[in-house]
Every structure is written in structure tokens, then in C-alpha cells.
Amino acid sequence: MKVTVFVSPKPTVLDPQGAAVEHAMKSLGHASAQGVRVGKTITFEIDGEDDPDTRKKLDVLCDGLLSNPIIEDFRYEID
């Protein structure tokens, strides 16, 4: 099954890359752009079924390897 993990900075963490993108968007005429946050997406395939045990393993993987739990939040989608 395919897993897509979305990692983004926590709302309380400064995001200088997001601020730079927001500034660039405004300079290109998108004046209404605000609150831009830049994150990352990780996609991979795993064997198994979408069940509580698999989701628990994904939580550990995302929280321990794919994101920094101090400054980032994550969510994932399973296809």
C-alpha cells in the first residue's frame, strides 16, 4: 500500500522559508497571500493492511524518523 506523509512546521515555530515564499508571492502580484508555511512530503510503499497495528508503526516511523516532533507536525494518508 502507498503511504504519503506530510510534514510541516508547528504553528508556533517560525518558518523563514515560508516567509520568503510569501514575500516572493506578494512581489509577483499575489497580494492576498498570507500565512505561507513550507513543509515536505514523503511517499513510500509498504506491505500490509490499513489496520491499527500498521498505523501504530507508521506513527512511530513518522514521529521518530520522518519528522522532528519538537518543531514539526505530521499526518499521513494511506492509499
trRosetta pair geometry for C-beta under 8 A, 3 or more apart (Angstrom, degrees):
i j d omega theta_ij theta_ji phi_ij phi_ji
1 45 7.0 160 78 -152 28 68
1 46 6.2 -25 59 66 77 74
1 47 7.7 110 13 -131 75 17
1 48 6.7 -76 19 70 114 66
1 49 7.6 103 -23 -120 140 24
1 50 6.6 -173 -168 -51 173 89
1 78 5.8 23 147 -173 129 97
1 79 6.5 175 -174 79 83 53
2 43 6.8 -2 -175 -170 99 96
2 44 7.6 171 -151 93 59 28
2 45 5.6 -37 -97 -97 61 73
2 78 7.3 147 82 -159 52 49
2 79 4.3 -9 63 55 104 107
3 43 7.1 169 88 -149 52 50
3 44 5.7 -14 59 64 96 74
3 45 7.4 159 15 -101 79 21
3 46 6.0 18 -9 7 123 110
3 58 6.5 -156 -141 -124 148 129
3 76 5.7 -1 -173 -178 96 126
3 77 7.3 159 -154 80 50 47
3 78 5.6 -18 -101 -103 74 71
3 79 7.8 -159 -73 20 29 74
4 41 6.4 -10 -172 -170 95 102
4 42 7.4 158 -157 82 47 46
4 43 4.9 -11 -105 -101 76 85
4 76 6.4 161 83 -156 46 72
4 77 4.9 -6 57 55 99 95
4 79 7.4 46 -6 -13 103 106
5 41 7.0 154 80 -158 54 50
5 42 4.4 -9 57 59 107 96
5 43 7.6 -165 21 -73 69 38
5 58 8.0 -167 -86 -174 111 104
5 62 5.6 -171 -138 -110 134 111
5 66 5.5 4 128 149 159 156
5 67 7.8 -138 162 -38 124 106
5 74 5.9 -8 -174 -168 99 117
5 75 7.6 166 -153 87 56 34
5 76 4.5 -28 -100 -97 66 100
6 39 6.4 59 178 117 76 143
6 40 7.9 169 -153 87 44 43
6 41 5.7 -15 -102 -105 65 78
6 74 6.6 154 81 -154 52 62
6 75 5.3 -10 57 61 102 81
6 76 7.0 176 15 -88 71 43
6 77 7.8 43 -12 -6 106 94
7 39 5.2 -177 94 -177 55 108
7 40 4.9 -6 59 58 107 85
7 41 7.6 -171 21 -79 76 31
7 42 7.1 37 -8 -3 113 104
7 62 7.8 -172 -81 -163 100 96
7 66 6.3 -151 -62 143 134 91
7 67 4.6 -173 -127 -94 120 104
7 72 5.3 12 -176 174 97 134
7 73 7.4 166 -151 84 53 43
7 74 4.9 -20 -99 -99 72 91
8 37 5.6 58 -168 136 115 127
8 38 8.0 172 -134 102 80 22
8 39 3.5 -66 -93 -78 67 140
8 72 6.5 153 79 -153 27 84
8 73 5.7 -18 65 60 81 89
8 74 7.8 154 19 -89 64 43
9 13 4.5 -124 178 81 106 120
9 14 7.9 -71 169 86 151 24
9 15 4.7 -177 41 -83 157 109
9 18 7.3 -114 28 -17 134 134
9 37 5.9 -140 44 -160 98 110
9 38 7.7 40 -5 63 111 56
9 39 6.7 -147 -7 -87 64 86
9 71 6.2 -33 -140 156 78 88
9 72 5.9 -63 -105 -102 37 69
9 73 7.7 33 124 16 14 81
10 13 4.6 88 58 -3 83 108
10 71 5.9 -131 11 -172 105 39
10 72 6.3 -140 -32 -102 79 14
10 73 5.5 110 -90 -29 69 95
13 71 4.7 96 -105 -158 156 88
13 72 7.7 -51 28 -68 160 48
14 19 7.8 -17 -178 -25 86 128
15 18 3.6 26 122 20 122 121
15 19 6.3 151 95 -20 70 82
15 36 7.8 -142 104 105 130 66
15 37 5.3 74 61 -130 178 71
15 38 6.2 159 177 31 120 79
16 19 5.4 -51 -145 36 36 114
16 20 6.4 38 155 -21 66 102
17 20 5.7 -51 -149 34 33 112
17 21 6.5 32 152 -17 64 105
17 38 4.3 -78 111 47 113 144
18 21 5.7 -54 -147 38 32 110
18 22 6.2 35 153 -21 66 106
18 36 4.5 179 -174 111 86 78
18 37 4.5 -21 -107 -114 149 30
18 38 4.6 -160 -71 -4 75 83
19 22 5.6 -52 -146 36 31 114
19 23 6.4 34 153 -21 64 105
19 36 7.3 163 -76 69 24 101
20 23 5.7 -51 -148 35 31 112
20 24 6.4 31 153 -17 64 106
21 24 5.6 -54 -148 38 33 112
21 25 6.3 37 152 -23 65 104
21 36 5.0 -135 89 143 105 147
21 38 6.0 124 -3 -60 144 119
22 25 5.6 -52 -148 33 31 114
22 26 6.5 29 154 -17 64 105
22 33 5.5 -172 -144 127 74 112
22 34 6.8 63 -148 -119 127 30
22 35 7.7 136 -100 39 138 18
22 36 3.8 -173 -66 22 95 127
23 26 5.9 -57 -152 37 30 110
23 27 6.4 26 152 -17 65 108
24 27 5.7 -56 -145 39 32 109
24 28 6.4 25 155 -14 65 109
25 28 5.9 -65 -152 41 29 107
25 30 4.3 -56 167 66 90 125
25 33 4.1 -1 114 31 138 170
25 36 6.8 150 7 -61 141 150
26 29 7.9 146 -177 12 30 8
26 30 6.1 -91 -86 74 35 68
26 31 5.7 67 -140 -110 82 45
26 33 5.9 -131 -61 52 75 109
30 33 4.5 49 126 -25 108 115
33 36 6.2 16 167 -51 107 114
39 72 7.6 121 -132 -144 102 109
42 66 5.6 -116 29 -147 158 126
46 54 7.6 152 110 -155 135 112
48 51 7.6 -109 163 25 102 96
48 54 4.8 157 133 -99 137 127
49 54 6.3 -162 79 -22 50 144
50 54 6.2 -109 -125 71 29 141
50 55 7.3 53 -165 -52 66 97
50 78 4.9 148 -103 115 118 150
51 54 5.2 94 51 11 68 102
51 55 7.1 -134 98 -3 33 92
52 55 5.6 -58 -144 41 32 111
52 56 6.2 38 156 -25 67 104
53 56 5.7 -51 -150 31 30 114
53 57 6.7 29 152 -16 62 104
54 57 5.7 -55 -152 37 34 111
54 58 6.3 34 150 -19 66 106
54 78 7.9 78 123 -108 128 154
55 58 5.5 -51 -145 38 34 113
55 59 6.4 43 152 -25 65 100
56 59 5.6 -48 -151 30 32 115
56 60 6.7 30 151 -16 62 103
57 60 5.8 -54 -152 36 34 111
57 61 6.3 34 151 -19 66 107
58 61 5.5 -54 -144 39 34 113
58 62 6.0 29 159 -16 68 108
58 76 5.9 -111 163 54 132 159
58 78 7.9 -104 -70 -69 167 115
59 62 6.0 -58 -142 41 26 106
59 63 5.8 14 163 -10 64 117
60 63 6.1 -61 -135 45 23 103
60 64 5.6 -1 172 2 63 123
61 64 6.5 -70 -131 48 15 95
61 65 5.6 -41 -171 35 58 116
61 66 6.3 39 140 -6 77 112
62 65 7.3 -66 -103 54 11 75
62 66 4.8 -49 -131 54 51 119
62 67 5.7 19 169 9 74 109
62 74 4.6 -162 171 110 123 156
62 76 6.3 -133 -73 -38 147 124
63 67 6.5 -35 -112 61 30 102
63 69 5.3 33 -161 -72 82 122
63 74 7.2 -145 -73 37 57 131
66 74 6.6 89 101 -113 108 155
67 72 4.3 -137 -169 99 102 126
67 73 7.3 -52 -174 119 153 8
67 74 4.4 -139 -31 -46 154 124
68 71 5.2 9 99 43 115 89
68 72 4.9 92 55 14 71 110
69 72 6.9 -69 -88 61 20 74
